[in-house]
């Protein structure tokens, strides 16, 4: 992924706001809490996040400005553009991963992406070293996207991506929209219980 990864002039956009502890207001209508696992009914399902929601990610209060709905050969996922109130945005990717075998439940992979400078590095088909960490390729391709809300991108288009993973579980994703410049971001999968959403008035 994308990621994710997963991505663009807005993921560039900048995604590294300082966490702002802010529990949900009692006046808000809660839609659940948690996040991460597709078969954990006790947790909030991040696939139900909507543009305009207020999202609490590990105590940081963020507003959902827009969403990119992506697809590639039947595989689909969503990336939400979040804002912490300082106009510095982050991307939250939500993707359902299949189980290891038929009949085995899959899981939701949820990641909050932070842009990292790569000094002109472009994605390669072999291992990359970034900040002393070795990242190995896991997936790459070109996905179609449909945008919703405010994303900084056209209503529809194409996204090239190249995803990598390190031994410590960190993910690295390169993305470029409509043939533009490559933008890189990294993330760790968020643990269950990390996300809650309060509906806006």
QUIPEGI-V254444 format. One record per residue. N is the residue number from 0. OMEGA is omega in whole degrees, 0 to 359 (* if undefined). Layout:
N OMEGA
N OMEGA
This chain:
0 194
1 182
2 *
3 240
4 *
5 *
6 190
7 188
8 179
9 176
10 171
11 165
12 181
13 196
14 176
15 179
16 177
17 180
18 179
19 181
20 179
21 180
22 180
23 177
24 179
25 179
26 181
27 177
28 184
29 175
30 178
31 173
32 182
33 179
34 171
35 188
36 183
37 184
38 179
39 185
40 181
41 185
42 174
43 180
44 183
45 176
46 181
47 177
48 180
49 174
50 183
51 179
52 166
53 185
54 175
55 181
56 181
57 175
58 177
59 182
60 185
61 178
62 179
63 181
64 184
65 181
66 171
67 177
68 188
69 179
70 178
71 177
72 178
73 177
74 183
75 176
76 183
77 174
78 183
79 176
80 184
81 179
82 183
83 180
84 179
85 182
86 171
87 188
88 173
89 177
90 176
91 180
92 180
93 183
94 178
95 179
96 179
97 177
98 182
99 180
100 180
101 181
102 179
103 183
104 175
105 179
106 176
107 175
108 184
109 183
110 175
111 190
112 177
113 181
114 177
115 178
116 180
117 176
118 176
119 179
120 177
121 182
122 178
123 181
124 179
125 182
126 177
127 176
128 180
129 181
130 177
131 181
132 179
133 178
134 182
135 183
136 178
137 182
138 175
139 180
140 178
141 182
142 172
143 179
144 172
145 183
146 180
147 181
148 181
149 180
150 185
151 181
152 178
153 181
154 180
155 179
156 183
157 180
158 172
159 179
160 174
161 186
162 181
163 179
164 178
165 181
166 181
167 178
168 179
169 178
170 176
171 181
172 171
173 179
174 172
175 182
176 174
177 177
178 180
179 182
180 178
181 176
182 183
183 179
184 175
185 182
186 168
187 174
188 178
189 179
190 176
191 180
192 185
193 190
194 167
195 182
196 175
197 179
198 179
199 180
200 *
